[in-house]
Amino acid sequence: MAVDLQAFYPKLIHPMLDTVFMVDEDNQIVFVSDACEPLLGYHSYELIGTSITNYMHPNDLAATRDSIRRVMNGQPHIDFRNRYLRKDGGIVHIL
């Protein structure tokens, strides 16, 4: 039996407590899990189609972009920490 992964993926991800972003090669957000709203204060419809870098703390932007490049090139990268900006102006530390 074939599985429609596009339909199945949100059903798998949304119940998780972790915030999950899917970002395309241009850093545009294409999917956001439901856990994003309590963490960052944004609804998914506010984030989808915008650049993930808009929500990164400016002081962490270079290191985060480097991490993105490594991951996109298939290199393992664990234990990365950075900060994201909440809708209310607060800062969230993310592992």
Protein Blocks (a to p, Z undefined) as FASTA:
>chain_A
ZZdfklmmmmmmmmpmbdcddddfkopafbdcfklmmmnopafklmgopafklmgcfklm
mmmmmmmmmmmnopacehiacddddfkopacddZZ
